[in-house]
């Protein structure tokens, strides 16, 4: 009897996690996320220059070095983009394992914990970042592991140590660290200063090393993102409602996300007013408050930057569902089936390589241009923003994006660009994609209509049509 029980305690969670692993394997993205292509480009370039620190990003400090380490250690010949997708899958499966162990620790319920693991696995945002070459699966893992440690060693130094690590996967996980620190203050833990020192030690040391490294390379300015700082804006009523709705996209896209958002906030209100709150309740409420206030100013519509909250939210949510004695199994089973049915079609479609238009455009450019060519693009959201990543990665061509030239392109800037083109033409072929002549784009790129017309006039007599690239046209720029 005991042997059967032990076998069941292994087989049920194994079946849940293996099922998710198998489904993820069948739905690995072939419609590659823009950021994922950028990270793959960084990894490939890091391998070429043999430097794990060559392309550090201050917002997710650990991701590139650990990807480089795994790639070199495994001695694989996989394309870096595909390798990073498998890495995402690996970290997400680890996240599911520790999520299961934490739920099991809280509920002592084998069946409920196994179904709950499926529930997390079929959540849209968790699934999405598990099959894309993205930073967030590492973030999921570090959060899930930290919460598991807290569940077994709540007041220990080791829980403080692991609560600080998620910052290294994404800097916005600072809100998690602060929330955990606030909990320690409220609980008036012994040796509070020691706990705080341990909590912030690794993140602080890591960022100090980064600053010294960048200073030694004469590249300290790269630590601060002018573009990111410029994107901070005063919140509006629209931003407030976008912020509320974005949490619904944790679970599904489309109109149904509004329903999930409503249920999310109803549950948060319940946790807020209920009398007895445990450790996870407090951390969730603090974290959510900090994240919500911050994202009123910074991309309120974007669930990506709030996604690690999902792990903790579901721990708290499922803990409360488990208290509904008669209906708990039915509720969690129906919710899991609902999420799978809502999300599977999207991910099946996302795994279809034939639908990757940007990949096809990059291959067309590769076929239409010689090696070492330079491709000039507008590069805005209304033009061909994906070309910034797809063209250099898949076409192996250098890209000059007018959108990254500066804030606004004035007449003086146009002259500088034209002079650069002349210099490029001394050794390389230069091409331009016609997304730069979209009038809507021109209003974004150029300081005024005159600067745009001047740029267009200077180029027009030097352009030669080469081929159609998807919905765009590619021109060569003849020497001036």
N, C-alpha and C positions, 0 to 999 in steps of 0.2 A: 504493500500500500504506500509506504513511504517512498519507494523507488518510483512508483507511478506519479506521485505528487512532485518529486524532484524533476522527473522528466517533463511533466507538464509546465513547471515553473520555468523551464528552459525553452521548451518548444513554442509556447504561446508568444513570448516577446520576440523570439527568433523569427517566427513566421511573420509577425507584424513588420519587423525591421527589414527582413529579407524581401518581403513583398514590395515595400517602398523602394528598396535598392533596385529591384528588378524593373519596376515601373520607371524610376528615374533613368536607369540605363537605357531604356527604350525611348525616353523622351529628352535625351541630351540635346541641347539647342543646336540647330543648324541655321538659325536666323539670328546670328550672334549679336549680343548686346554691344552697344557702342563702347562702353567703358571696358568691357571684357576684351575687345579687340585692342584697345589702348594698352591694357595690362599685358596682353600677349606680346605686343610690340616692344614694350619695356623689357619683358623677360628675354625675348629673342636678342635684343640689343645688349642686355646684361651678359648673356652667354657669349656673344661675339667679343665684347671688350673684357670678358672674364672678371667682372666686378659685381658682386651681389648688392653693392651700395650705389651702383651707378644711376639708378632711377628711383630713389627713395621719394615717397610722398608723405608729407607731414600728417595728412589726415588718416592714413592707415600705414603706420610705420613698419609693422611686422610683415605685411603681406608680400612685398617684393623679395626681401631677403629670404623668407622661408620658402617661397616658391622656387627661387634660384637654388637653394640648398637641396630641396627635394628633387628637382630636375637633375642636378649634377650627381646626387647620390644614387639615384635610380639608373643613371646612365642610359636613359631612354632616347630613342630617335623620334618620339612623338612630336608632331607639330606643337609648338608652345601653347597655342590656343586650345587645342584638344586636351593637352596635358592639364591646363588650368581648369577645364571643365571637370576632368576626373578628380582633380584636387578639391574642387567645390563639393563634388559628390562625396568624397572621403570625409571632409570635415562635417558635412551635414549628417552623415550616418553616425559619426561620433556624437553629434549633438542629440540625435534621436536616442542613442543608447543612454546617455546621461540624463536626458529628459525622462525616459522610462524609469530609470533607477530612482530619480527624485520623486516622481509620482507614486511609485511603489512604496517608497519610504514614508510618504505622507499618508497614503490611503490603506496600505497593507492589502491591497486588492489586485491580484494578478490579472484577472480578465479585464477589469476596468482600466488598468494601467496600459495593457497591451492595445486596447482600442483607442485610448487617449494618444498613444504614440502615432497611430494611423491618422488621427485627427490633426495633429501637428504636421505630419508629413504631407497631407493633402491640402493644407492651407496654401493659398495662392502664392504669397510672397516667400514663404519658406521653400516651396517647390521651385519657384522661379530662380532663386539664387542658389539652389542646389544643382541646377543643370546648366547654369551660365558660368562663364569664366569671370567670377566676381569676388569682391572682398568680403561679402557679408556672411558667407558660410563659415569662415574663420571666426567672425564675430559671434555667430550663433553658437559655435562650439565653445568658445571661451566663456560666454554667458551661461550656457547650459552646465558646463563643468563647474563654474563658480557657484551656481545655485545648488548644485549637488553637494559641494563641499560645505556650504552654509547649512544645508539640511542635516548633515551629520556632525558638523563641528562648528556650530553657530557662533560661539563666543571665543573661538580660538584665533591665534595669530595666523594660522594657515588659511582660515577663511578670509581674513583681511588681505593677505598676500594675493590670493587668487581673485579677489574682488577688484584689485587694481589692474590686472592684466588685460581685460577687454579694451581698455583705452588704446592699446597698441594695435588692435585690429581695426578700430575706428575711433577717432578722437571724440566723436559725439557720445561715445560710451562713458565719457566723463560724468554724464548725468547719473549713470548707474553707480559710479564710485561715490559721488556726492551723496546720493540717496542712502547708500550703505553707511557712509560716515555719519549722516544725520541720525540714522537709526541708533548707532552706537552712542551718540550724545544723549538722545532721549532716554535710552536704557541705562545711562550712567554707568557704563561698563568700567571695570577696574582696568588700570594701566591704559587709560584712554590715549595718552600721548604716544605710547609704544604702538598701540593699534594703528593710529593715524600714520605714524612713521612707516610702518610696514605696508600700509595701504597705498601710500604714494611713492614708496621707494623706487620700485622698478620703472613706473612711468616717468618719474622725475629724472632718474639716471639716464634712461633711454633718450629723452628729449635733450638733455644736456650734451650727451655724446653726439646727437644729431647736429646741434648748434656748433660744437667744436669742429665736427667733420666738415660742415658747410663753410665755416670760417676758414679752415685750412685750405679749402678748395677755392676760396674767394667767391663763394656763391651763397652768401648768407641771405641776400635779398630774396632768394627763391623760397625761403621758409615762409614768407608772408605773401599771400595771394591777393594782389590788387583787384583782380576780377571777382574773387569771392567776396572781398570787403565791399565792393561796389554793388553786389547783389543784395545786400542788406537793405531793407526798405521799411518804412513805417507801415504797421498793420492796418488793414482796412476791414470793413464788414465782410467783404468777399473773402479775404484771407482767413478770417475767423471761421467761416463756414467751410472753407476748403480744408482747414486744419481738422475740423471735426470729422468731415467726410473721409479724409485720407486714411483713417484708422480702419474703415470698413474694407479698404483694399488689401488689408492683411489677408483676407479670407477669399475674396473673389473680385472680379472686375465687373464693369458694366453697371446697370441700374441696381442690381442686387446688392452692390457694395453700400448703397444708401441704407438698406435694411440692416446690413451687418454693422454699419456705423451707429445706427440707432440702438441696436442691441448692445453694442460695445459700451456706449455711454450710459445706458440704463444700468448695466452691470457695474460700471465704475461708481455710479451714484449709490448703488446698493452697498458696495464695499466701503464707501465713504461714510455712510450713515449707520452701518451695522456696529454694534457695541464692541464686540470682541474682534480685535484685529491681531493677526500674527505677524511674524517677521516679513514674510513675503508680501502681505497686504500693504504694510508700511512702505517697503521699498518700491513697490509698484506705484503707489499714490504719489510719492515724492518724485520718482523718475518721470511719471506721466505729466505732473505739473510743470517740472523744469523743461521737459521736451516740448510741451504744448506752448509755453510762453516763448521759448526760443524760436520755434518754427512759425510763430506769428510773423516774425521778421525775416525768416529764412526758409524759402520754399515750402510754404504751408500745405501745398497740394501734393507733396512728394512723400509717399509712404516709405520709400527706400531708406531714408535717413532715420526713420523711427523703427525700422523693422526688428532690431534686437529686442524691443519691448515685448514682441509677440511671445517669446519663450516664457517670460515671467507672467505675462497676462494669462496665458493658458494654464500655467501652474495654479494660479489663484482661481481662475474660472473653473477648472476641473475639480479642484479641491471642494468648491462649493456644490458643484453638480453631484459629487459623490455623497453628499449629505442627504440628497433626495433618495431615500432608501428604496422605495418601490419602483421608481421610474428611471433611476440613474443609468442602467444599462441600455434601456430603450432610447433615452435622450442622446447619449453619447454615440450610440450606433447610428441613429438617424442623422445626426449632425455630420458624422464621418462620411456616410453615404452621400449626403447632400453636397458636401465639399468636393468629393471625388467626381460626382456627376457634373458639377458646375465647372470644374477646372480641367478635367481630362482632355476635353476637345481642344482647348487652347494650347495645351502643351504638346498634344499630338500634332497639331498644325505647326507649332513652333519648331518641331523636329524635322519638318519637311524641307530639305535643302532646295527644292525647286522654287520655294517661295522667298528665297533670299535674294532679292533684287540687287541689294548693294554689293553682294559678292559677285554677281554677274556683271555689274558695271565695272568693278575693279578688274575682272578678268578681261573684259573688252578693252579697257585702257592698256592692259599689259600686252594684248595682241596688236593694238593699233600704234604702239609707241616703242622705240628702241630702248635698250637698257640704259640706265643712268639719266633718263629723261627727268625733267622737272615739270610738274603739272600745277598750274595756277587755278585755284577755285575760289568762288565767293565764300563758301564755307559757313553760311548762316543757316538758321533753322528753316528759313523760307527758301534757301538755296539748296546746296548739297553739303550739309554739315557732316554727314557720314563719311564723306570723302577724306576728312582729316585723319581718320583711322583706317578705313578700308583700303584706300588707294596705296598708302605706304606698306600696309601689311600684306595684302594679297597681290598687288601689282608690282611691288618692290620698286616703286618710283617715289622720288622725293616730292613732297607737296608744299607749296607756298599758299597758305590760306589768307586771303585779304581780310578776313574777319579777325585774324590774330595779329594783324599788322599793328594795330593801335586802337584807341577808342573810336576815333572818327578819322577818315582819310580826307585830308585837305589837299589843296593844289600843290603845296610844297611836298607833301607825302607822295603824291602821284609822280612827281619828278624823280623822287628817290626810288620808287618802285620800278619805274621805266629804266632808270640807270642800272638797277640790280639785274633786270632782265637782260640788258646789253652785256653785262659782265658774265651772267650765266651762259649766254649764247656763244661765248668764246670757246667753251669746252663741251657744252651740252645742248641737246635739243630742248626747246621750251614750248609747252603747250598750254592752252587755257580752255577751261570748261565754260560753257556759256551761261552758267548759273549766275555769273557776276553781272549780267546785263538785265536781270529781272528787276523791273522798276521798284517793286516793293523792297527787294534786297538792297538796292542802291541807296534808298533812303536810310537804311540802317548803317551801311558801310561808310558812306561819304558824308562829309560835314555839310555839304550843300549840293544843289543840283548842278551848279557850275563845275565843281570838282569832278563829279561823275561824268558830265558831258566832255570835259577836258580829257579824262582818262580814256573814255570810249573813242574819242576823235583821234587821239594819239596812236591807239592800237589798230583802229579799223582798217587802215591801209596796209597793215602788216600781217593780217590774219588770212590763213588758208584753211578751208574746211578739210578735215581729215575723215571723220566718220561720226555716225550717230552712236551715242552711248546711252542706252536706255531712252529716257525722255529728254536727254541733254545732247548737245552737239560739242564735239571736240575740234579745236582749231590749233594749228601750229602757228607760232609767232615767227615770222620771217625776220632775219637780221635787219636792224634799222640802218 
